[in-house]
Amino acid sequence: MRLSIFILLTLFVSNFYGQSSSSTPKYSNEFLNIGVGARALGMSNSIIASTNDVHSGYWNPTGLTNLASDLQVGLMHAEYFAGIAKYDYGAIAKRIDSTSAFSVSFIRFGVDNIPNTTELIDAQGNINYDRISYFSAADMAFLLSYGKKLKGGLSLGGSAKIIHRQVGDFAKAWGFGLDFSASYQYKKWRFAALARDITTTFNAWSYNLSDEMLETFTLTGNEIPENGLEITLPRIIIGASRTVDIGENFNLITELDADVTTDGMRNVLISASPFSIDPHFGMELGFKNMIFLRSGVGNIQRSTEFNGKEITTVQPNIGLGIKIKGLSIDYALTDIGDASVALYSNIFSLRFNLNPKSISN
């Protein structure tokens, strides 16, 4: 039973969340980089330049200025790792006037009903399954975003985000960060840049370990976690998109983005220290602004097969969208054809235009 205690605490407290008094671990707050909205996921997250709906609060706040209605709501639910981890997202966006808008977004990514076996054995050494309890390990974020159109095709925006991460009653953290974005439109072209965690985002961790848990850490030779700060380094995302009209009924949007991380070498196409670059491409074919077909390629990585041969893997995505009056239903299928090491994911999202009277962009 000591082994189960070791696995539980080491996995969800020590290794995953870090123990140093001040650290900048790679992949910190990575749940905020999964993405929201099936439209974007179907295009391999290649969306920061062409985003124009409620999800812009997450992708690029300047896109809020292109809302199709005065008030818009977005919802998404996704499950990963055969339903073990659940990702939930909700947002609402509101126009302030013809040149500005704001949004409020909430994200939760967590694993629920995790068995806690730390009290499975009583003081007499007997196993009592009634002593098993359950807890959740969850990451949550609250975003307040704003976008403003300026003159000459330029728009500026930003987000303030509050982060809360919790592992049962054992550990919790509160954090705060800022994002800044800019976009420029020239005819059918749109260019955008997003600086996430521009001032670095911090998580202040605190631990509440019982005497039995502390004893388990000591017996298993693990370092006892200490209260401290976890720092998330900035990530820069740049993108360019172009819209092409095909006849009277069709239009095609193509976009190329690149994520530039600053936390050292990552397993991406261009891996270096301290900067790594992860490019991804997506497109959307629309018919009468009612039916949409999407595809994208991203998550380009290098992996080693069992025979020791190194190969390059990619993750192709596809998606569909239907717009019926004020309702948009979007679907994305990720990792089609099992072309990468990631797992299949079927994702649906909804968008509601609560005030159908739109303000022309």
N, C-alpha and C positions, 0 to 999 in steps of 0.2 A: 504493500500500500504506500510505502514511502516513495516508490517509483512514480505512482500516479500523482502524488503531491508535487514531486519534482517537476514532472511534465507540465502540470497545470500552471504552477507559478513561474517556471522558467519561460514557458512559451508566451504567456499573456502579460507578464510583468517585466521580467529581467531583460530578455533579449529584444523583445519587440519594442519596448518603450525606452530603453536605455537607462543607465544608472548614474552617469557622471553629473557633477554639480552644474556644469555648463557644457553642452555638446552640440555639434552640428552633424547629426547622423544623416547618411544618405537615405533618400526616400522618406524624409520626414514629412508628415501630413500628406502622404501620397494619396489618401482617399479623395483629396480635393483635385486630383488630376485625372480621375476616372472619366469624367465627362457627364453631361446631362443632356437629355433630349435625344430621341431616337433619330431625328433628322441629322444631328451632328455625328452621332455614333455610326450611322450608315455611311457617312462621308469620311470615316476615319479621323474624326475630330478636326477636320480641315474646314473651319467655320468662322474663325475670328474676324475675317474681313467681310464675309457675306451675311453674318448673323443680323437678324432684323426683327426679333420677337422677344417674348418674355424671358427666354433663356439667355438673352444677351447680358443680363446681370451677372451671369457666371462666365460667359465666354469673352465678352467685350462690351463694357457698359455703354460705349458710344452707339452700339446698335439699338439701344432702347429708343433713340430718337427716330427710328424708322418703324415704330409700331404701327400695325395696320388698324388699330382701334384705340380708343381712349383708355380702355382697361382690358388687360389680358391676364389669364391665369394659365399656369403650366404645371403638369403633374407627371411623375414618372416613378415606376417601381421596377426593379431588376433584381435578379437573384444570380449569385455566382457560386462556383464550386459545388454544383449539384444541389443548390438551394440552401447550403449551409450559411452563407453570408448574404445579407439582404441590404439593398441600396434603395433608399427612398428620398424623393426630392419633390419639393413644392415651391412655387414662386408666384408672385403677383406683381404686375407692372402697371404703372399709371402715368399717362401724359400729364405734364404740368402746363405746357403750352405747345405751340407749334415747333419749338426748337429744343425742348428739354423734356426729360422723363426720368422716373426713378423706379426702382424695384426692390422688393424684399424677397429673399430666398432662404430656404432651409434644406440642409442635406444631413442625412443619417446613414452611416454605413456600419453595420454591426453583425455580430454573431450572438444569438440568444440561446437560452437554455443550455448553458455549459455546465456539466456536473462539477460540483465542488466536493472533493473527497477528502479534504483536509481534516475532517472530524469523523471519518468513516470508522476509525478504531477508537474505542472508548478507553478509559483510564486502566481498565483491567486487561486490555489487549484483545478484546473481542471485536469482531466485525459486526457492525450494525448498519444495514443499508438504509434504515430510516433516518440516519444522521446525514445522508447526502442532501445537499441543497443545490440550487441552480442560480446562475448569474449570467449577466450579459457583458460582452466587451464591445463597446460602441464608440465611434467617432462621429461628432456632430459639428455642424458649422452654420452660423447665421450670417447672411450677407446683406448689407444695405448698399445699393448701387445707384449711381447717378450718371446721366449722359447729357451733353450739351452740344448743339450744333453752333459752330461759329461761321464766319464768312469765308468764302473762297473754297468751299468743299471740305473744310477741316472740322473735325469733331473731337471733343475731349471727354473723358469719363474716368470714373474710379469707383472702387468698392472698399468699404470697411467691413472686416469680418471678425466675428467672435467665434472661437473654437473651444469646444468642450470634448474631452476624451476621458472615458471612464472604463475601468475593468472591475466590475462588481463593486464591492466595498473596499477592495485592496488598494486601488490606485486611481487617481483622477488628475486631470490637468485642465487649466484654463489658459487660453491664448488669445492674442490679438494681432491682426496684420492689416496691411493696406495694399491694394492693387491700383495700378494706374494704366490707362489706355489712351490711344490716339488713333484716329483713322482719317483717311483722305480719299475723296472720291473725285475721279477725273473721267468724265464721260461714262463709259461702260466698265471702267476699272475701279477697283477699291483696294486700298492698301491699309494695313493695320499693324499695330504693335501693342502688345500687352505685357506689362511688367508685373508679374505676380510676386507678392511678398517683397515689394520694392525696398522696404526699410528693414527687411528680415522679419519673420514672424516668430514669436516665441510661444512656447508652451511651458507653463510653470507646473511641474509635477510634484505631487505629494502622495505619500504612501501610508497606508494604515494596515500594518501587518500584526497579526496576533502572535503571542509567544510561541504557539505551535508552528506557525509559519516560519518564524525566525529560526526555530530549532531545525526545521526541515532544510532551510537554506544552509545552515552550518553543517549539518550531517551530510549533505550532498555536495559540499565544497563549492557552493555558489556564492557570489558576492551579494551581500544584502543591499538592495536598492536604497538610494538616498534621495531626499528631496532635492530638486534642482531644475535647471532650465534646459529645454530642448529648442534649438534654433533652426528655423527653416530658411535656407538661403534663397536668394532671388532666382526666378525663372523668367526668361524673356521669350515671348512667342511672337514671331513675325509672320505675316501672311499677305498674299495678293490674290485677288479673285477678278474674274472677268465674266460678264453676262453677254451672251450672244443670242439674238432673236433668230429663230429658224422658221421662216414663213410667218403666218398670222397666228398660229395656234401653239407653237412650241418655243421654248427658250431653254438655253443651256447655261448653267453656272459651273465654272471650274475654279478650283482654288488649290494653291500650294502653300503649305505652312511649314514652319520649322520651329521646334522647341529647343531653346538654348539653355541648358542647365549649368549651374555654377558650383555644384557640390562634388566635383571630381569626375573620374572616368565612370561612364555607364555603358551598359551593353546595348549600344545604339549604332547607327550607321557610321557616324563620325564620333569616335570616342577619344577623348584627350583629357588632360588635367590642366586647369580646373574646369574647362568648358567642354561640354559634349553637345552634339547637335543631332536632333532626331527629326528628319523630314517626313511629311505625310501629305498625301494628295487625295482630293475628293471631287466629285462632280454630282450635279443634280439636273435631271432633264424634266422639265415641267410641261404639262399639257393643259392649256387654258386656265392656268393657275388653280387647277382642281386636282390633278393627278400628278404624282411625282415619283420618279425612279432615281435611286441614288446608289452610288458605289464609291469605294475608296480603298486606298492601300496605305498601311502604316505599320507601326511596331516592327520595324526592320531590325533584326538582331542576328548575332552570330551564336551558333550552338555547336556542340560537339556530339557526334553520334557514338554509338557503342564501339565502333571500330576505330575510334580516334580521329575520324575525318571531321574537319570543321566545315560547316555549311552556313549559308545565310538564309534565314527564314523571314517571311513577311506575313502580315495579317490582312487579307482582303475582307472587306465588309460590303454588304449590300443593304438597301433599305427601300421602303415604299412609304408613300404619304398620300392621304386623301383629305381634301378640304371640302366640307359641306357647310355652306353659309358661315356661321361663326364658330364651327367646330373643326379642328384639325386632328387627325389620327395618324400617328407616325409609328413605323415599325422598322427595326434594324436587326439583322442577323450578323453576328460577328464571327470571325474565324471560319469562313466558309471553306469547305474542302479540306479542313484540317491541315492547312498549309503552314501553320505556326504551332508553337508549343502551348499557346493559350487555349482555354476551354471555350466551347460553344456557348453563346449567350443569345437568347431571344429577348428583345427589349421593345416595350411599347411605351409611348408617351402621348399625352393629350394636351391640346391648347384650346382655350376658350376665349373668344372675343365677346366680352360681356356688354360692350357698347359697339354695335356694328357700324355706327357712323364714324368713318375713318377721316383722319386729317391727311390730306395729300402730302406726300413727301417732297 
